[in-house]
Amino acid sequence: MKFDIITIFPEIFESYLNTSLIGKAREENLIEVNIHNLRKWTDDKHNTVDDKPFGGGLGMVMKVEPIYKAVKEIKEKNNINKEKQKVILFTPRGEEYDQKKASGFSNLENIIMICGRYEGVDQRVADHIADIELSIGDYDLMGGELPAMVVLESTARLIPGVIGKEELLKERVTKEKKFIEYPQYTRPQVFEAKEGKKWKVPEILLSGHHKKIKEWREEKGEKIG
């Protein structure tokens, strides 16, 4: 699977992409991640990617022209069936991202992600270039780079081989593609805090009774997405 991320701060991704399971997945060619500097598609000597908003207002707005050129060139180079490709624009107004969307994205061959900055992105990008507008939560960020990492990691982990055993995924995902988050414990069985209190592991998890443990996890678990 191929991820293409368009940003004006490509250096943000350097450490993240070479670390842990994402770095390993790239080394093993399970995923391909390309970081594109949007300034490459500008025409002036200052590599301008933003301008003042029409109608006045605070801040600057990212221009449509370089984003259009970037997406067009990436699509032509990848040459992937549009049914297997999505262009994502991150914006606080977008649809809320969840596990179900991650599951759907994992069936694609290519995701192109547009990372906004400044006051926002020219609306024509959402209207004519992006396939979907996404938000990772009901709050504002300084840019789309963190949401891009969230989508990359949550999608990539669903690709066979990325996190190791496939059973790890099946255990945590329901038929409705929701993720189950239940309490987890490890050694020691009893932890003695400095206050003199003893924090114990629930007895059911020590019983070895797999059916009852499964029922306990389902009862305590919370379905996400």
Secondary structure per residue as TSV (DSSP state, phi and psi in degrees):
chain	resnum	aa	ss	phi	psi
A	1	M	-	360.0	144.1
A	2	K	E	-116.8	127.5
A	3	F	E	-111.4	128.1
A	4	D	E	-119.1	122.4
A	5	I	E	-117.2	123.7
A	6	I	E	-102.1	123.9
A	7	T	E	-152.5	162.4
A	8	I	S	-102.1	0.9
A	9	F	-	-128.7	67.8
A	10	P	G	-61.1	-26.0
A	11	E	G	-65.6	-20.8
A	12	I	G	-58.6	-31.5
A	13	F	G	-89.6	-11.8
A	14	E	H	-54.3	-56.7
A	15	S	H	-66.7	-43.5
A	16	Y	H	-58.9	-44.1
A	17	L	H	-72.5	-17.2
A	18	N	T	-105.9	11.0
A	19	T	S	-116.0	147.5
A	20	S	H	56.0	-144.2
A	21	L	H	-71.0	-28.3
A	22	I	H	-66.2	-44.6
A	23	G	H	-61.8	-41.9
A	24	K	H	-66.0	-41.4
A	25	A	H	-63.0	-35.3
A	26	R	H	-69.1	-42.5
A	27	E	H	-61.3	-36.3
A	28	E	T	-89.8	6.7
A	29	N	T	60.6	29.1
A	30	L	S	-78.7	-31.0
A	31	I	-	-137.9	156.3
A	32	E	E	-123.8	129.1
A	33	V	E	-123.2	122.5
A	34	N	E	-117.5	126.7
A	35	I	E	-103.5	122.7
A	36	H	E	-112.9	126.2
A	37	N	E	-80.8	115.7
A	38	L	G	-57.6	-28.5
A	39	R	G	-63.5	-17.9
A	40	K	G	-61.0	-26.3
A	41	W	G	-102.9	23.9
A	42	T	-	-99.6	160.9
A	43	D	-	-111.8	-15.0
A	44	D	S	-95.5	165.6
A	45	K	T	-68.5	-19.0
A	46	H	T	-93.8	1.4
A	47	N	-	51.5	52.1
A	48	T	-	-74.7	127.1
A	49	V	-	-115.8	-0.7
A	50	D	E	-140.5	165.3
A	51	D	E	-157.4	170.9
A	52	K	-	-68.5	145.4
A	53	P	-	-74.8	139.5
A	54	F	T	-63.1	141.9
A	55	G	T	87.5	-2.2
A	56	G	-	83.0	175.0
A	57	G	-	129.5	169.9
A	58	L	S	-82.7	154.0
A	59	G	S	78.8	-176.6
A	60	M	-	-120.9	156.5
A	61	V	E	-117.9	135.7
A	62	M	E	-71.2	135.6
A	63	K	-	-75.2	151.1
A	64	V	H	-77.0	-34.9
A	65	E	H	-57.6	-53.6
A	66	P	H	-65.0	-33.0
A	67	I	H	-67.6	-41.8
A	68	Y	H	-59.2	-47.3
A	69	K	H	-63.5	-41.7
A	70	A	H	-62.6	-50.9
A	71	V	H	-63.2	-42.5
A	72	K	H	-60.5	-45.6
A	73	E	H	-67.5	-41.2
A	74	I	H	-63.7	-43.3
A	75	K	H	-61.2	-44.5
A	76	E	H	-64.6	-39.1
A	77	K	H	-68.8	-41.8
A	78	N	H	-72.4	-36.0
A	79	N	-	51.5	55.4
A	80	I	-	-111.9	141.5
A	81	N	-	-53.2	131.1
A	82	K	G	-60.7	-22.2
A	83	E	G	-69.5	-21.3
A	84	K	G	-108.3	20.0
A	85	Q	E	-138.4	141.2
A	86	K	E	-133.0	140.3
A	87	V	E	-108.3	120.4
A	88	I	E	-110.1	132.9
A	89	L	E	-113.4	127.0
A	90	F	E	-89.4	127.4
A	91	T	E	-156.3	145.6
A	92	P	E	-59.9	-19.9
A	93	R	E	-86.2	-4.6
A	94	G	E	-74.7	173.4
A	95	E	E	-63.8	144.1
A	96	E	E	-73.5	130.3
A	97	Y	-	-77.0	138.7
A	98	D	-	-148.3	-178.5
A	99	Q	H	-64.0	-34.9
A	100	K	H	-63.7	-40.5
A	101	K	H	-66.6	-39.9
A	102	A	H	-59.2	-42.7
A	103	S	H	-62.8	-40.8
A	104	G	H	-65.8	-42.5
A	105	F	H	-63.2	-31.3
A	106	S	T	-66.8	-13.2
A	107	N	T	-92.1	-1.4
A	108	L	-	-84.4	170.2
A	109	E	S	-104.8	-21.1
A	110	N	E	-152.5	132.1
A	111	I	E	-122.4	125.0
A	112	I	E	-106.0	121.9
A	113	M	E	-114.4	129.3
A	114	I	E	-103.9	118.1
A	115	C	-	-97.1	110.1
A	116	G	-	-76.8	166.4
A	117	R	-	-150.6	179.8
A	118	Y	T	60.7	-140.9
A	119	E	T	-78.6	-18.7
A	120	G	E	155.4	-169.3
A	121	V	E	-120.4	139.5
A	122	D	-	-46.1	128.1
A	123	Q	H	-57.4	-24.3
A	124	R	H	-65.8	-20.0
A	125	V	H	-67.8	-45.5
A	126	A	H	-66.7	-38.8
A	127	D	H	-74.4	-33.6
A	128	H	H	-126.4	-14.1
A	129	I	T	-113.7	-47.7
A	130	A	-	-77.0	145.9
A	131	D	S	-86.1	-27.7
A	132	I	E	-152.9	141.6
A	133	E	E	-100.8	130.1
A	134	L	E	-124.1	148.0
A	135	S	E	-129.4	139.5
A	136	I	S	-94.7	4.1
A	137	G	S	169.4	166.2
A	138	D	S	-85.3	64.9
A	139	Y	S	-160.0	167.3
A	140	D	-	-106.7	146.4
A	141	L	-	-121.7	173.3
A	142	M	S	-80.4	-15.2
A	143	G	-	-174.4	179.8
A	144	G	S	-93.0	5.2
A	145	E	H	-67.2	-44.3
A	146	L	H	-64.2	-45.4
A	147	P	H	-57.5	-36.2
A	148	A	H	-62.7	-40.2
A	149	M	H	-65.9	-37.9
A	150	V	H	-62.8	-47.6
A	151	V	H	-64.9	-43.1
A	152	L	H	-58.6	-50.9
A	153	E	H	-69.8	-43.9
A	154	S	H	-68.5	-28.0
A	155	T	H	-82.3	-45.9
A	156	A	H	-60.9	-36.1
A	157	R	T	-66.3	-16.8
A	158	L	T	-88.1	-8.2
A	159	I	S	-80.4	128.9
A	160	P	T	-50.5	129.6
A	161	G	T	97.3	-17.9
A	162	V	S	-70.1	-43.6
A	163	I	S	-104.8	11.9
A	164	G	S	100.5	-122.1
A	165	K	-	-67.9	132.0
A	166	E	T	-64.5	-25.4
A	167	E	H	-61.8	-28.0
A	168	L	H	-61.6	-33.4
A	169	L	H	-78.7	-45.9
A	170	K	H	-60.0	-35.5
A	171	E	T	-65.3	-28.3
A	172	R	T	-106.3	-4.0
A	173	V	B	-118.3	132.2
A	174	T	-	-84.6	174.1
A	175	K	T	-62.4	-27.5
A	176	E	T	-84.6	9.7
A	177	K	S	67.4	23.3
A	178	K	-	-90.6	150.9
A	179	F	E	-96.1	134.2
A	180	I	E	-100.6	122.9
A	181	E	E	-111.9	111.6
A	182	Y	-	-121.2	160.9
A	183	P	-	-61.4	141.5
A	184	Q	-	-123.6	144.7
A	185	Y	-	-137.9	154.0
A	186	T	-	-145.1	-175.9
A	187	R	S	-63.3	146.1
A	188	P	-	-83.3	161.0
A	189	Q	S	-63.8	-37.0
A	190	V	E	-127.5	124.0
A	191	F	E	-108.6	125.0
A	192	E	E	-96.7	110.9
A	193	A	-	-76.4	162.2
A	194	K	T	-62.1	-27.0
A	195	E	T	-74.1	1.1
A	196	G	S	89.1	2.6
A	197	K	-	-87.0	149.9
A	198	K	E	-111.7	121.3
A	199	W	E	-102.9	115.1
A	200	K	E	-106.3	153.5
A	201	V	-	-78.2	137.3
A	202	P	-	-54.3	134.4
A	203	E	G	-57.0	-34.8
A	204	I	G	-59.1	-32.8
A	205	L	G	-74.9	-14.2
A	206	L	G	-98.8	-2.6
A	207	S	S	-77.2	-26.3
A	208	G	-	79.1	3.7
A	209	H	-	-89.7	96.7
A	210	H	H	-62.4	-37.4
A	211	K	H	-65.3	-44.4
A	212	K	H	-69.0	-35.6
A	213	I	H	-64.0	-42.3
A	214	K	H	-61.4	-43.5
A	215	E	H	-64.2	-40.1
A	216	W	H	-63.3	-43.4
A	217	R	H	-65.0	-38.3
A	218	E	H	-66.1	-36.7
A	219	E	H	-69.9	-43.4
A	220	K	H	-83.9	-20.4
A	221	G	-	-72.7	156.0
A	222	E	E	-119.9	129.0
A	223	K	E	-82.3	125.1
A	224	I	E	-113.3	137.5
A	225	G	-	87.6	360.0
